[in-house]
Amino acid sequence: MLATILIAVVGTGATAFADNGVVQAETTSTGFGMLGPVGLVAVGFGVIGMALGVVRQRRKARAKEIEAVAAAGALDEEPTRPLEPVPAALNLRQS
């Protein structure tokens, strides 16, 4: 049994290293890296995510600032006044 396994291993090993005259292209294991399609999509998602994060932080800061001003009472509304005087024909109190 052991002899059969050794003969099978030696036989397949010899044919694996035999020169059969076929030219094969060399393959390299270097990929596209950051310039590949997956890398470019990942960088794009990263840039968009950072931009959305900046917008979110600015909105939060603006909301917090408005709340602080409102708590201080600085947003109390003044009574409204007309910008131009009312014409005499429309002013009912003069009669």
The 8 nearest C-alpha neighbors of each residue, nearest first, counted from 0:
[[1, 3, 2, 4, 5, 6, 7, 8],
 [2, 0, 4, 3, 5, 6, 7, 8],
 [1, 3, 5, 0, 4, 6, 7, 8],
 [2, 4, 0, 6, 1, 5, 7, 8],
 [3, 5, 7, 1, 2, 6, 8, 0],
 [6, 4, 2, 8, 7, 3, 9, 1],
 [5, 7, 9, 3, 8, 4, 10, 2],
 [8, 6, 4, 10, 5, 9, 3, 11],
 [9, 7, 5, 11, 10, 6, 12, 4],
 [8, 10, 12, 6, 7, 11, 5, 13],
 [9, 11, 7, 13, 12, 8, 6, 14],
 [12, 10, 14, 8, 13, 9, 15, 7],
 [13, 11, 9, 15, 10, 14, 8, 16],
 [12, 14, 10, 11, 15, 16, 9, 17],
 [13, 15, 17, 11, 16, 12, 10, 18],
 [14, 16, 12, 13, 17, 11, 18, 10],
 [17, 15, 14, 13, 18, 12, 11, 19],
 [18, 16, 14, 15, 19, 13, 12, 20],
 [19, 17, 20, 16, 21, 14, 15, 22],
 [18, 20, 21, 17, 22, 16, 14, 15],
 [21, 19, 18, 22, 17, 23, 16, 14],
 [22, 20, 19, 23, 18, 24, 17, 16],
 [23, 21, 20, 24, 19, 25, 18, 26],
 [22, 24, 21, 25, 26, 20, 19, 18],
 [25, 23, 26, 22, 27, 21, 28, 20],
 [24, 26, 23, 27, 22, 28, 29, 21],
 [27, 25, 24, 28, 29, 23, 30, 22],
 [28, 26, 29, 25, 30, 24, 31, 23],
 [27, 29, 30, 26, 25, 31, 32, 24],
 [30, 28, 27, 31, 32, 26, 35, 33],
 [31, 29, 32, 28, 35, 27, 33, 34],
 [30, 32, 35, 34, 33, 29, 36, 38],
 [31, 33, 34, 30, 35, 38, 29, 37],
 [34, 32, 38, 35, 31, 39, 37, 36],
 [35, 33, 32, 31, 38, 39, 36, 37],
 [34, 36, 31, 38, 37, 33, 32, 39],
 [37, 35, 39, 38, 40, 34, 31, 33],
 [36, 38, 40, 39, 35, 41, 33, 34],
 [39, 37, 33, 41, 35, 36, 40, 34],
 [38, 40, 42, 36, 41, 37, 43, 35],
 [41, 39, 43, 37, 42, 38, 44, 36],
 [40, 42, 38, 44, 43, 39, 37, 45],
 [41, 43, 45, 39, 44, 40, 38, 46],
 [44, 42, 40, 46, 45, 41, 39, 47],
 [45, 43, 41, 47, 42, 46, 48, 40],
 [44, 46, 42, 48, 43, 47, 49, 41],
 [45, 47, 49, 43, 48, 44, 42, 50],
 [48, 46, 50, 44, 49, 45, 51, 43],
 [49, 47, 45, 51, 46, 50, 44, 52],
 [48, 50, 52, 46, 51, 47, 45, 53],
 [51, 49, 47, 53, 52, 48, 46, 54],
 [52, 50, 54, 48, 53, 49, 55, 47],
 [53, 51, 49, 55, 50, 54, 48, 56],
 [52, 54, 50, 56, 55, 51, 57, 49],
 [55, 53, 51, 57, 52, 56, 58, 50],
 [54, 56, 52, 58, 53, 57, 51, 59],
 [55, 57, 59, 53, 58, 54, 60, 52],
 [58, 56, 60, 54, 59, 55, 61, 53],
 [59, 57, 61, 55, 60, 56, 62, 54],
 [58, 60, 56, 62, 57, 61, 63, 55],
 [61, 59, 57, 63, 58, 62, 64, 56],
 [60, 62, 64, 58, 63, 59, 57, 65],
 [63, 61, 65, 59, 64, 60, 58, 66],
 [62, 64, 60, 66, 61, 65, 59, 67],
 [63, 65, 61, 67, 66, 62, 60, 68],
 [66, 64, 68, 62, 67, 63, 69, 61],
 [65, 67, 69, 63, 64, 68, 70, 62],
 [66, 68, 64, 70, 65, 69, 63, 71],
 [69, 67, 71, 65, 70, 66, 73, 64],
 [70, 68, 66, 72, 71, 67, 74, 73],
 [69, 71, 67, 72, 68, 66, 73, 65],
 [70, 72, 68, 69, 73, 67, 74, 66],
 [73, 71, 69, 70, 74, 75, 68, 67],
 [72, 74, 71, 75, 68, 69, 70, 76],
 [73, 75, 72, 69, 76, 68, 71, 70],
 [76, 74, 73, 72, 77, 69, 71, 78],
 [75, 77, 74, 78, 79, 73, 72, 69],
 [76, 78, 79, 75, 80, 74, 73, 72],
 [79, 77, 76, 80, 75, 81, 74, 82],
 [78, 80, 77, 81, 76, 82, 75, 83],
 [79, 81, 82, 78, 83, 77, 84, 85],
 [82, 80, 83, 84, 79, 85, 78, 86],
 [81, 83, 80, 84, 79, 85, 86, 78],
 [84, 82, 81, 85, 80, 86, 79, 87],
 [85, 83, 86, 81, 82, 87, 90, 80],
 [84, 86, 90, 83, 87, 89, 81, 88],
 [87, 85, 88, 89, 90, 84, 83, 91],
 [88, 86, 90, 89, 85, 93, 91, 84],
 [87, 89, 86, 90, 91, 85, 93, 94],
 [90, 88, 87, 86, 91, 85, 92, 93],
 [89, 91, 87, 88, 92, 93, 85, 86],
 [92, 90, 93, 89, 94, 88, 87, 85],
 [93, 91, 94, 90, 89, 87, 88, 85],
 [92, 94, 91, 90, 87, 88, 89, 86],
 [93, 92, 91, 90, 87, 88, 89, 86]]
